[in-house]
Amino acid sequence: MLIQSIHFTFAPEDADKAEGFLRELRDESRKEDGVISFDVGRSKEKPNVFALWEEYRDKASLDSHIATEHFQRLVIRGVRIMAKERNAETVFLIS
C-alpha cells in the first residue's frame, strides 16, 4: 500500500474556494479503482491549512489517479496554483 500525506496552506481569502476544490477531489477520487481511502481535513486553529490523507493500492494506482481529468483540473490547474505552501510525503506501508 502507498500512502500520501499532503498539507496545503492557502491565503485566507482563498481557503473556502480551496475547500470546494478539495471536497470535489475527495469525492471523485474515492470512485477510482485502486484508491483505498481519500480524506481531507481543515484546521480549526488555522482555517487556511488543509491536510490530505490518501491511500492507494500501489504506485500504478497513484499514477492512474494523477492522470485523471479531475486531478488535472482540481489540483494541477486549481489548488496547486492557489497554494502558498505544499508539503507532501509519499510512503509505503511497512509490512
N, C-alpha and C positions, 0 to 999 in steps of 0.2 A: 504494500500500500504506500502511496505517495501522499504527503500532506504539505499543503501550502498555508503559511500564516503570513498575512499581509496587513499592515497598518497604513492607513491613508490619513493625512492631515490636509484639510481644506481651509480656505479663507472662511471666516464666519458667514459671510454673505452667500457663499456657495454651498454651505453644508446641507441645506434642505434639498436643493437640486441634486446634489450628490447622493443623498439618501434615496431619492426616487430612482436614480440610475442603478444603485446597488441593490435595491429591492427587486427591480426587474431582472437584473443579472442573476440574483439568487433564484428567483422563480424559474427562469429559463434554464439555468444550469442544472437544477435538480431534475429536469426532464431528460438529461443526456445519459446515454449508456456510458458506463464507466465512472460516473460521479456517484460516490458513496454517500457523501454529505456535503452541504454547502451552506454555511451560516454567516450572517452579517450582524455585527453588534455596533452600537453607538455609545460613546462615553457619556455618562450623565454629568461628570465634572467638566469635561471639555467636549461640548456637543459638535465640534467640528472635527473630531477624531473618530475614525471608524476602524473596526477590525474584521477581517475576513478569515474564516477557518474553512479550508477546502480539503476534502479527502477524495482521492482518485484511486481507481483500481491499480493503475500502473502509469508509466510515462506516456505510453501511447494514448491513454485516456485524457491526460493533460494536454497533449499535443492536439488531439481532436477538439477539445474544449476551446483552445486558443484559436483554432481555425473557424469557429462558428461565427455566423453573422452577428449574433447578439454580443459576443465578446468583442468583436471588432468595433461595433457601433457604440456599445456602452462603456467599454474600457479604453480601447486604443483612441477612439475619437471622442471620448467623454471624460470619465473620471481621471485618467492619466494626464489629460491636458489641464483640468481644473486643479489637480492636486498640488499642494505646496510641498508636500513631502510624501515619500513612499518608501516603506521598509518591508522587505519580503524575505522569507526563508522558505526553501523547499527542502523537506527532509523525508527520509524513508523510514517506515516503521521498523523498529528493531524486533526481530523475532527470536 
